Amino acid sequence: MDVLECPSDVTLQANSPLRRRAVHWPEPEFVARDGTTLEWSCTKKNGSEFATGSTKVDCFPAGMTAAGCSFIVSVVGTVQQSVVV
């Protein structure tokens, strides 16, 4: 099995008062030794909401128990507005 494409690490600003963010990434691509494209799944769905902090996402080719590739999704908190009196 070869990894043709694995998403890069993603860092985004939270965009809600709940300090969460929906995150989208390019789909991974795995191929078998014979060149056929393999089905896959990740530990989080593309477009899922992530809370502030860093979360590792593992992607697995079909039938494999070890991750074919991994990447980190980091969501940073919203910027606080300063109030000048």
N, CA, C and O atoms as CSV, one atom per row, in Angstrom:
chain,resi,resn,atom,element,x,y,z
A,1,MET,N,N,0.846,-1.172,0.000
A,1,MET,CA,C,0.000,0.000,0.000
A,1,MET,C,C,0.889,1.230,0.000
A,1,MET,O,O,1.878,1.291,0.731
A,2,ASP,N,N,0.538,2.205,-0.816
A,2,ASP,CA,C,1.245,3.473,-0.873
A,2,ASP,C,C,0.290,4.610,-0.563
A,2,ASP,O,O,-0.895,4.551,-0.894
A,3,VAL,N,N,0.822,5.653,0.080
A,3,VAL,CA,C,0.060,6.875,0.327
A,3,VAL,C,C,0.411,7.846,-0.794
A,3,VAL,O,O,1.550,8.304,-0.887
A,4,LEU,N,N,-0.561,8.161,-1.642
A,4,LEU,CA,C,-0.314,9.129,-2.708
A,4,LEU,C,C,-0.545,10.551,-2.230
A,4,LEU,O,O,0.136,11.481,-2.662
A,5,GLU,N,N,-1.505,10.713,-1.343
A,5,GLU,CA,C,-1.865,12.040,-0.857
A,5,GLU,C,C,-2.311,11.929,0.592
A,5,GLU,O,O,-3.151,11.095,0.928
A,6,CYS,N,N,-1.742,12.778,1.454
A,6,CYS,CA,C,-2.178,12.862,2.848
A,6,CYS,C,C,-2.360,14.336,3.170
A,6,CYS,O,O,-1.503,15.147,2.820
A,7,PRO,N,N,-3.457,14.705,3.832
A,7,PRO,CA,C,-3.657,16.112,4.168
A,7,PRO,C,C,-2.496,16.649,5.012
A,7,PRO,O,O,-1.919,15.931,5.828
A,8,SER,N,N,-2.174,17.908,4.800
A,8,SER,CA,C,-1.173,18.598,5.615
A,8,SER,C,C,-1.818,19.028,6.921
A,8,SER,O,O,-3.043,19.054,7.041
A,9,ASP,N,N,-0.978,19.369,7.908
A,9,ASP,CA,C,-1.495,19.918,9.158
A,9,ASP,C,C,-2.309,21.179,8.852
A,9,ASP,O,O,-1.997,21.921,7.921
A,10,VAL,N,N,-3.359,21.408,9.650
A,10,VAL,CA,C,-4.269,22.532,9.438
A,10,VAL,C,C,-4.320,23.357,10.719
A,10,VAL,O,O,-4.477,22.804,11.808
A,11,THR,N,N,-4.187,24.686,10.594
A,11,THR,CA,C,-4.361,25.588,11.729
A,11,THR,C,C,-5.351,26.668,11.318
A,11,THR,O,O,-5.157,27.356,10.316
A,12,LEU,N,N,-6.419,26.807,12.105
A,12,LEU,CA,C,-7.466,27.792,11.818
A,12,LEU,C,C,-7.882,28.498,13.092
A,12,LEU,O,O,-7.701,27.976,14.192
A,13,GLN,N,N,-8.441,29.692,12.936
A,13,GLN,CA,C,-8.982,30.463,14.049
A,13,GLN,C,C,-10.408,29.990,14.336
A,13,GLN,O,O,-11.178,29.755,13.404
A,14,ALA,N,N,-10.766,29.848,15.615
A,14,ALA,CA,C,-12.154,29.530,15.980
A,14,ALA,C,C,-13.040,30.660,15.466
A,14,ALA,O,O,-12.641,31.824,15.479
A,15,ASN,N,N,-14.234,30.316,15.019
A,15,ASN,CA,C,-15.099,31.355,14.446
A,15,ASN,C,C,-16.455,31.431,15.122
A,15,ASN,O,O,-17.433,31.870,14.518
A,16,SER,N,N,-16.511,31.004,16.367
A,16,SER,CA,C,-17.775,31.100,17.093
A,16,SER,C,C,-17.483,31.356,18.561
A,16,SER,O,O,-16.375,31.090,19.028
A,17,PRO,N,N,-18.464,31.871,19.295
A,17,PRO,CA,C,-18.267,32.095,20.731
A,17,PRO,C,C,-17.974,30.788,21.483
A,17,PRO,O,O,-17.410,30.818,22.577
A,18,LEU,N,N,-18.350,29.656,20.907
A,18,LEU,CA,C,-18.092,28.367,21.556
A,18,LEU,C,C,-16.664,27.886,21.321
A,18,LEU,O,O,-16.281,26.811,21.782
A,19,ARG,N,N,-15.872,28.696,20.596
A,19,ARG,CA,C,-14.466,28.399,20.314
A,19,ARG,C,C,-14.321,27.070,19.585
A,19,ARG,O,O,-13.531,26.207,19.968
A,20,ARG,N,N,-15.109,26.936,18.521
A,20,ARG,CA,C,-15.084,25.738,17.678
A,20,ARG,C,C,-14.955,26.179,16.224
A,20,ARG,O,O,-15.134,27.352,15.896
A,21,ARG,N,N,-14.643,25.219,15.361
A,21,ARG,CA,C,-14.506,25.528,13.938
A,21,ARG,C,C,-14.718,24.266,13.123
A,21,ARG,O,O,-14.142,23.222,13.431
A,22,ALA,N,N,-15.545,24.351,12.082
A,22,ALA,CA,C,-15.661,23.255,11.118
A,22,ALA,C,C,-14.411,23.295,10.253
A,22,ALA,O,O,-14.008,24.359,9.782
A,23,VAL,N,N,-13.797,22.130,10.045
A,23,VAL,CA,C,-12.527,22.070,9.314
A,23,VAL,C,C,-12.662,21.123,8.126
A,23,VAL,O,O,-13.166,20.007,8.256
A,24,HIS,N,N,-12.205,21.586,6.976
A,24,HIS,CA,C,-12.207,20.791,5.747
A,24,HIS,C,C,-10.771,20.592,5.295
A,24,HIS,O,O,-9.937,21.483,5.458
A,25,TRP,N,N,-10.478,19.432,4.730
A,25,TRP,CA,C,-9.140,19.128,4.222
A,25,TRP,C,C,-9.261,18.307,2.949
A,25,TRP,O,O,-10.295,17.690,2.694
A,26,PRO,N,N,-8.172,18.303,2.131
A,26,PRO,CA,C,-8.192,17.456,0.931
A,26,PRO,C,C,-8.260,15.987,1.327
A,26,PRO,O,O,-7.687,15.595,2.343
A,27,GLU,N,N,-8.942,15.184,0.550
A,27,GLU,CA,C,-9.071,13.765,0.880
A,27,GLU,C,C,-7.737,13.037,0.692
A,27,GLU,O,O,-6.993,13.317,-0.248
A,28,PRO,N,N,-7.447,12.096,1.602
A,28,PRO,CA,C,-6.242,11.286,1.403
A,28,PRO,C,C,-6.441,10.333,0.222
A,28,PRO,O,O,-7.571,10.077,-0.195
A,29,GLU,N,N,-5.350,9.820,-0.301
A,29,GLU,CA,C,-5.446,8.865,-1.400
A,29,GLU,C,C,-4.445,7.740,-1.169
A,29,GLU,O,O,-3.248,7.977,-1.010
A,30,PHE,N,N,-4.953,6.521,-1.154
A,30,PHE,CA,C,-4.140,5.327,-0.942
A,30,PHE,C,C,-4.307,4.395,-2.140
A,30,PHE,O,O,-5.401,4.272,-2.691
A,31,VAL,N,N,-3.225,3.744,-2.536
A,31,VAL,CA,C,-3.298,2.771,-3.624
A,31,VAL,C,C,-2.669,1.457,-3.181
A,31,VAL,O,O,-1.701,1.435,-2.421
A,32,ALA,N,N,-3.240,0.369,-3.672
A,32,ALA,CA,C,-2.705,-0.969,-3.411
A,32,ALA,C,C,-1.468,-1.185,-4.285
A,32,ALA,O,O,-1.186,-0.395,-5.187
A,33,ARG,N,N,-0.740,-2.258,-4.007
A,33,ARG,CA,C,0.459,-2.567,-4.795
A,33,ARG,C,C,0.151,-2.765,-6.272
A,33,ARG,O,O,1.007,-2.530,-7.125
A,34,ASP,N,N,-1.073,-3.199,-6.576
A,34,ASP,CA,C,-1.435,-3.406,-7.990
A,34,ASP,C,C,-1.921,-2.120,-8.660
A,34,ASP,O,O,-2.312,-2.139,-9.827
A,35,GLY,N,N,-1.899,-0.999,-7.924
A,35,GLY,CA,C,-2.269,0.290,-8.494
A,35,GLY,C,C,-3.715,0.690,-8.329
A,35,GLY,O,O,-4.090,1.793,-8.726
A,36,THR,N,N,-4.549,-0.173,-7.751
A,36,THR,CA,C,-5.957,0.182,-7.558
A,36,THR,C,C,-6.100,1.132,-6.367
A,36,THR,O,O,-5.401,1.004,-5.362
A,37,THR,N,N,-7.015,2.077,-6.505
A,37,THR,CA,C,-7.282,3.029,-5.430
A,37,THR,C,C,-8.050,2.328,-4.317
A,37,THR,O,O,-8.993,1.582,-4.578
A,38,LEU,N,N,-7.641,2.572,-3.075
A,38,LEU,CA,C,-8.276,1.940,-1.919
A,38,LEU,C,C,-9.282,2.875,-1.266
A,38,LEU,O,O,-9.074,4.087,-1.220
A,39,GLU,N,N,-10.363,2.313,-0.768
A,39,GLU,CA,C,-11.305,3.057,0.069
A,39,GLU,C,C,-10.572,3.410,1.363
A,39,GLU,O,O,-9.563,2.787,1.692
A,40,TRP,N,N,-11.069,4.400,2.092
A,40,TRP,CA,C,-10.396,4.828,3.307
A,40,TRP,C,C,-11.398,5.444,4.276
A,40,TRP,O,O,-12.543,5.713,3.913
A,41,SER,N,N,-10.959,5.661,5.500
A,41,SER,CA,C,-11.736,6.396,6.493
A,41,SER,C,C,-10.758,7.084,7.435
A,41,SER,O,O,-9.605,6.671,7.565
A,42,CYS,N,N,-11.231,8.133,8.086
A,42,CYS,CA,C,-10.410,8.872,9.052
A,42,CYS,C,C,-11.115,8.870,10.402
A,42,CYS,O,O,-12.319,8.627,10.480
A,43,THR,N,N,-10.364,9.142,11.459
A,43,THR,CA,C,-10.929,9.149,12.806
A,43,THR,C,C,-11.893,10.311,13.024
A,43,THR,O,O,-12.715,10.253,13.938
A,44,LYS,N,N,-11.816,11.358,12.215
A,44,LYS,CA,C,-12.786,12.457,12.216
A,44,LYS,C,C,-13.245,12.656,10.781
A,44,LYS,O,O,-12.453,12.502,9.852
A,45,LYS,N,N,-14.517,12.998,10.590
A,45,LYS,CA,C,-15.043,13.227,9.245
A,45,LYS,C,C,-14.629,14.607,8.747
A,45,LYS,O,O,-14.561,15.571,9.510
A,46,ASN,N,N,-14.357,14.675,7.458
A,46,ASN,CA,C,-14.050,15.941,6.815
A,46,ASN,C,C,-15.223,16.885,7.026
A,46,ASN,O,O,-16.365,16.513,6.755
A,47,GLY,N,N,-14.968,18.103,7.505
A,47,GLY,CA,C,-16.027,19.068,7.782
A,47,GLY,C,C,-16.516,19.036,9.216
A,47,GLY,O,O,-17.389,19.820,9.586
A,48,SER,N,N,-15.961,18.127,10.045
A,48,SER,CA,C,-16.343,18.055,11.453
A,48,SER,C,C,-15.950,19.332,12.187
A,48,SER,O,O,-15.048,20.056,11.765
A,49,GLU,N,N,-16.644,19.593,13.296
A,49,GLU,CA,C,-16.261,20.711,14.148
A,49,GLU,C,C,-15.186,20.254,15.119
A,49,GLU,O,O,-15.257,19.161,15.681
A,50,PHE,N,N,-14.195,21.104,15.305
A,50,PHE,CA,C,-13.108,20.858,16.236
A,50,PHE,C,C,-13.114,21.965,17.284
A,50,PHE,O,O,-13.319,23.132,16.951
A,51,ALA,N,N,-12.892,21.608,18.540
A,51,ALA,CA,C,-12.761,22.584,19.619
A,51,ALA,C,C,-11.354,23.169,19.587
A,51,ALA,O,O,-10.472,22.627,18.921
A,52,THR,N,N,-11.139,24.271,20.303
A,52,THR,CA,C,-9.803,24.846,20.352
A,52,THR,C,C,-8.818,23.815,20.896
A,52,THR,O,O,-9.162,22.982,21.734
A,53,GLY,N,N,-7.608,23.893,20.409
A,53,GLY,CA,C,-6.564,22.943,20.774
A,53,GLY,C,C,-6.121,22.174,19.545
A,53,GLY,O,O,-6.485,22.518,18.420
A,54,SER,N,N,-5.335,21.137,19.763
A,54,SER,CA,C,-4.813,20.326,18.664
A,54,SER,C,C,-5.371,18.915,18.737
A,54,SER,O,O,-5.443,18.319,19.812
A,55,THR,N,N,-5.763,18.390,17.589
A,55,THR,CA,C,-6.327,17.050,17.486
A,55,THR,C,C,-5.628,16.300,16.358
A,55,THR,O,O,-5.528,16.805,15.240
A,56,LYS,N,N,-5.147,15.100,16.651
A,56,LYS,CA,C,-4.536,14.261,15.622
A,56,LYS,C,C,-5.639,13.511,14.888
A,56,LYS,O,O,-6.524,12.925,15.511
A,57,VAL,N,N,-5.580,13.534,13.562
A,57,VAL,CA,C,-6.531,12.802,12.730
A,57,VAL,C,C,-5.753,11.707,12.004
A,57,VAL,O,O,-4.791,11.989,11.289
A,58,ASP,N,N,-6.174,10.457,12.190
A,58,ASP,CA,C,-5.553,9.316,11.522
A,58,ASP,C,C,-6.464,8.860,10.392
A,58,ASP,O,O,-7.683,8.800,10.546
A,59,CYS,N,N,-5.855,8.538,9.250
A,59,CYS,CA,C,-6.613,8.028,8.109
A,59,CYS,C,C,-6.127,6.625,7.784
A,59,CYS,O,O,-4.925,6.368,7.721
A,60,PHE,N,N,-7.083,5.719,7.577
A,60,PHE,CA,C,-6.799,4.303,7.387
A,60,PHE,C,C,-7.292,3.825,6.031
A,60,PHE,O,O,-8.438,4.085,5.665
A,61,PRO,N,N,-6.444,3.129,5.279
A,61,PRO,CA,C,-6.948,2.487,4.069
A,61,PRO,C,C,-7.839,1.308,4.459
A,61,PRO,O,O,-7.657,0.725,5.527
A,62,ALA,N,N,-8.791,0.956,3.613
A,62,ALA,CA,C,-9.724,-0.137,3.898
A,62,ALA,C,C,-8.977,-1.417,4.243
A,62,ALA,O,O,-8.022,-1.800,3.567
A,63,GLY,N,N,-9.431,-2.069,5.303
A,63,GLY,CA,C,-8.868,-3.343,5.708
A,63,GLY,C,C,-7.588,-3.256,6.517
A,63,GLY,O,O,-7.036,-4.288,6.896
A,64,MET,N,N,-7.100,-2.053,6.792
A,64,MET,CA,C,-5.866,-1.889,7.563
A,64,MET,C,C,-6.217,-1.400,8.967
A,64,MET,O,O,-7.180,-0.653,9.143
A,65,THR,N,N,-5.450,-1.815,9.951
A,65,THR,CA,C,-5.695,-1.369,11.319
A,65,THR,C,C,-4.714,-0.295,11.747
A,65,THR,O,O,-4.942,0.373,12.756
A,66,ALA,N,N,-3.640,-0.113,11.017
A,66,ALA,CA,C,-2.677,0.945,11.316
A,66,ALA,C,C,-2.943,2.132,10.396
A,66,ALA,O,O,-3.331,1.962,9.240
A,67,ALA,N,N,-2.731,3.327,10.921
A,67,ALA,CA,C,-2.972,4.527,10.119
A,67,ALA,C,C,-2.049,4.563,8.913
A,67,ALA,O,O,-0.853,4.287,9.015
A,68,GLY,N,N,-2.626,4.906,7.774
A,68,GLY,CA,C,-1.828,5.092,6.571
A,68,GLY,C,C,-1.159,6.453,6.589
A,68,GLY,O,O,-0.059,6.623,6.064
A,69,CYS,N,N,-1.838,7.432,7.204
A,69,CYS,CA,C,-1.245,8.753,7.368
A,69,CYS,C,C,-1.980,9.492,8.477
A,69,CYS,O,O,-3.099,9.137,8.847
A,70,SER,N,N,-1.339,10.511,8.992
A,70,SER,CA,C,-1.902,11.319,10.078
A,70,SER,C,C,-1.591,12.786,9.835
A,70,SER,O,O,-0.618,13.130,9.164
A,71,PHE,N,N,-2.426,13.633,10.388
A,71,PHE,CA,C,-2.165,15.070,10.352
A,71,PHE,C,C,-2.797,15.694,11.594
A,71,PHE,O,O,-3.635,15.076,12.249
A,72,ILE,N,N,-2.388,16.924,11.912
A,72,ILE,CA,C,-2.856,17.621,13.112
A,72,ILE,C,C,-3.771,18.771,12.705
A,72,ILE,O,O,-3.440,19.562,11.822
A,73,VAL,N,N,-4.925,18.852,13.362
A,73,VAL,CA,C,-5.829,19.987,13.197
A,73,VAL,C,C,-5.722,20.827,14.467
A,73,VAL,O,O,-5.988,20.341,15.567
A,74,SER,N,N,-5.332,22.084,14.308
A,74,SER,CA,C,-5.215,23.010,15.439
A,74,SER,C,C,-6.207,24.154,15.253
A,74,SER,O,O,-6.241,24.809,14.211
A,75,VAL,N,N,-7.011,24.374,16.287
A,75,VAL,CA,C,-7.950,25.492,16.285
A,75,VAL,C,C,-7.529,26.414,17.422
A,75,VAL,O,O,-7.445,26.004,18.579
A,76,VAL,N,N,-7.267,27.670,17.063
A,76,VAL,CA,C,-6.843,28.649,18.062
A,76,VAL,C,C,-8.027,29.503,18.458
A,76,VAL,O,O,-8.927,29.731,17.649
A,77,GLY,N,N,-8.040,29.986,19.711
A,77,GLY,CA,C,-9.165,30.739,20.245
A,77,GLY,C,C,-9.397,32.050,19.522
A,77,GLY,O,O,-8.524,32.555,18.816
A,78,THR,N,N,-10.600,32.596,19.713
A,78,THR,CA,C,-10.932,33.860,19.079
A,78,THR,C,C,-10.143,34.981,19.747
A,78,THR,O,O,-9.800,34.891,20.926
A,79,VAL,N,N,-9.865,36.017,19.004
A,79,VAL,CA,C,-9.125,37.160,19.511
A,79,VAL,C,C,-10.070,38.009,20.361
A,79,VAL,O,O,-11.164,38.363,19.922
A,80,GLN,N,N,-9.640,38.328,21.569
A,80,GLN,CA,C,-10.446,39.153,22.472
A,80,GLN,C,C,-10.316,40.617,22.072
A,80,GLN,O,O,-9.221,41.088,21.767
A,81,GLN,N,N,-11.409,41.319,22.074
A,81,GLN,CA,C,-11.408,42.761,21.781
A,81,GLN,C,C,-11.050,43.520,23.059
A,81,GLN,O,O,-11.579,43.222,24.130
A,82,SER,N,N,-10.166,44.486,22.947
A,82,SER,CA,C,-9.815,45.333,24.089
A,82,SER,C,C,-10.823,46.466,24.188
A,82,SER,O,O,-11.227,47.042,23.178
A,83,VAL,N,N,-11.219,46.774,25.395
A,83,VAL,CA,C,-12.141,47.885,25.615
A,83,VAL,C,C,-11.342,49.030,26.234
A,83,VAL,O,O,-10.742,48.874,27.297
A,84,VAL,N,N,-11.340,50.177,25.564
A,84,VAL,CA,C,-10.640,51.352,26.075
A,84,VAL,C,C,-11.676,52.261,26.707
A,84,VAL,O,O,-12.680,52.608,26.084
A,85,VAL,N,N,-11.418,52.648,27.963
A,85,VAL,CA,C,-12.372,53.487,28.686
A,85,VAL,C,C,-11.852,54.905,28.737
A,85,VAL,O,O,-12.504,55.782,29.303
